[in-house]
Amino acid sequence: MSKTVIHRDGRTELFQTEKIIDAIKYLFEGNRVIDPFMIMFKIIKNFELKLPDQIKTEEIDQLLLKSLEGLIPEDPDYDALATKQVNKMIEKSVNKKFQSFSEYVAYGVKQDLLDPRLLEFDLDRLEFAMDYQRDLLWTYFGLDTVKHRYMIRDYDKALLEKPQWMWMRVAMGLSYNEPDKE
């Protein structure tokens, strides 16, 4: 039986392993992997074991993450790849809603999720100071824990912030009583 992918618009197509290979190659970028062939093979094997006959496009990233998660005890390389996958998923989710940190803060204040005093900061300057490469310094379980426990979500439980945004929000909150907030 062939596997099919259901797109958001309802159309279906045959599952293409090449697309998963490309997604895994993206995870390899910036990571020093000792044996990429063996790692690729194990990830794909684990992925295909978990792949149902029909899968929605939005479920593929989560399934790839679960495939990586099961391999983490074998080798630290899988941890780095899983961390990058979680970051990719966070980016995709948050970027659907916001184009910038200042847009996120304004939304959070409007929804009574964030303190209005955050709007007093130079949000563009603070966003410019963020280094998104630092998000890859996490371990998988550390980032996953922070994502589920400490990152702001809206009332529908949708994730609203990226790791760097969370740290900046915390730093801004700690500086409320400082004379020079910048």
C-alpha positions in Angstrom: 0.0 0.0 0.0 1.4 3.4 -0.9 1.5 6.2 1.6 -0.2 9.5 0.9 0.1 13.1 2.1 -2.9 15.2 2.6 -2.3 18.9 1.9 -4.0 21.8 3.8 -6.2 22.4 0.7 -7.5 18.8 0.8 -5.6 17.5 -2.2 -3.5 14.3 -1.8 -0.3 13.1 -3.3 2.0 10.1 -2.9 4.5 10.4 -0.1 7.9 11.3 -1.4 10.9 10.1 0.6 13.1 12.6 -1.2 11.3 15.4 0.6 12.2 13.9 4.0 15.8 13.5 2.8 15.8 17.2 2.0 14.4 18.1 5.4 17.1 16.0 7.1 19.8 17.6 5.0 18.6 20.9 6.2 19.0 19.7 9.8 22.6 18.6 8.9 23.5 22.2 7.9 25.7 23.8 10.6 26.0 20.5 12.5 29.2 18.4 12.3 27.9 14.9 11.8 30.5 12.2 11.9 28.7 9.6 9.7 25.9 11.4 7.8 25.0 8.4 5.7 24.3 6.1 8.7 22.5 8.9 10.6 20.3 9.6 7.5 19.6 5.9 7.1 18.5 5.5 10.8 16.3 8.6 10.8 14.6 7.6 7.6 14.1 4.0 8.8 12.7 5.3 12.1 10.5 7.8 10.3 9.1 5.2 7.9 8.3 2.8 10.7 6.1 5.6 12.3 4.6 6.8 9.0 0.8 6.1 8.8 -0.9 5.3 5.4 -2.2 8.9 5.3 -0.5 11.9 6.9 -1.3 15.6 6.8 1.5 17.9 5.8 1.4 19.7 9.1 2.1 16.4 10.9 5.2 15.6 9.0 7.5 17.9 11.0 6.2 16.4 14.2 6.7 12.8 13.0 10.3 13.7 11.9 10.9 15.1 15.4 9.6 11.9 17.0 11.8 9.8 14.8 14.8 11.8 15.9 13.8 11.8 19.6 13.9 8.0 19.7 17.5 8.0 18.5 18.9 10.6 20.9 20.2 8.0 23.5 22.4 6.4 20.7 24.4 9.5 19.8 24.6 13.2 20.7 24.4 14.1 16.9 20.7 13.2 17.1 20.2 15.6 19.9 21.6 18.5 17.9 19.4 17.5 14.9 16.3 17.3 17.1 17.1 20.7 18.6 17.3 22.2 15.2 14.0 20.5 14.2 12.2 21.9 17.3 13.6 25.4 16.4 12.4 25.0 12.8 8.9 24.1 14.1 8.8 27.0 16.5 9.9 29.4 13.7 7.2 28.1 11.3 4.5 28.4 14.0 5.4 31.9 15.2 6.2 33.3 11.8 2.7 32.5 10.7 1.4 35.0 13.2 4.2 37.6 13.6 6.8 39.3 11.3 8.7 40.9 14.2 9.4 41.0 17.9 7.6 44.4 18.2 4.5 42.9 16.5 4.5 40.0 19.0 4.9 42.4 22.0 2.0 44.6 20.7 -0.2 41.6 20.2 0.7 40.2 23.7 -0.1 43.5 25.4 -3.4 43.8 23.4 -4.4 40.3 24.5 -3.5 41.0 28.2 -0.8 38.4 28.0 2.1 40.8 28.5 2.7 43.9 30.6 2.0 47.2 28.8 5.3 48.6 30.1 7.0 46.4 27.5 5.9 48.9 24.9 8.0 51.6 26.5 11.2 49.8 25.2 12.9 50.4 21.9 11.6 47.1 20.5 13.4 47.4 17.1 16.7 48.0 18.8 16.2 45.0 21.1 15.2 42.8 18.2 18.3 43.8 16.3 20.4 42.7 19.3 19.0 39.2 19.3 21.2 36.4 18.0 19.0 33.5 16.7 22.0 31.2 16.3 22.0 31.0 20.1 18.8 28.9 19.9 20.9 26.1 18.6 23.0 26.0 21.8 20.1 24.2 23.6 19.8 20.5 24.1 16.7 19.0 22.7 15.1 18.3 26.0 16.1 21.7 27.4 14.4 23.5 24.5 11.4 21.3 24.5 10.9 21.8 28.2 11.2 25.6 27.8 8.8 25.5 24.9 6.1 23.7 26.8 6.5 25.3 30.2 7.7 28.9 29.8 7.1 30.3 26.3 4.0 32.4 26.0 0.9 31.0 24.3 -2.4 32.6 23.4 -5.7 31.5 24.8 -6.0 28.9 22.1 -2.7 27.4 23.2 -0.9 28.6 20.1 2.8 29.4 20.7 3.5 33.1 20.4 7.3 33.5 20.9 10.6 32.2 19.8 13.3 31.3 22.4 15.2 34.6 21.8 11.9 36.5 22.3 11.3 34.7 25.5 14.7 35.6 26.9 14.3 39.2 25.8 10.8 39.4 27.4 12.3 38.1 30.7 15.2 40.6 30.5 12.8 43.4 29.9 10.7 42.4 32.8 13.7 42.3 35.1 14.7 45.8 34.1 11.3 47.5 34.9 12.8 49.1 38.0 16.1 50.0 36.5 16.7 53.7 35.8 18.1 53.1 32.2 16.0 50.4 30.6 18.0 50.4 27.4 
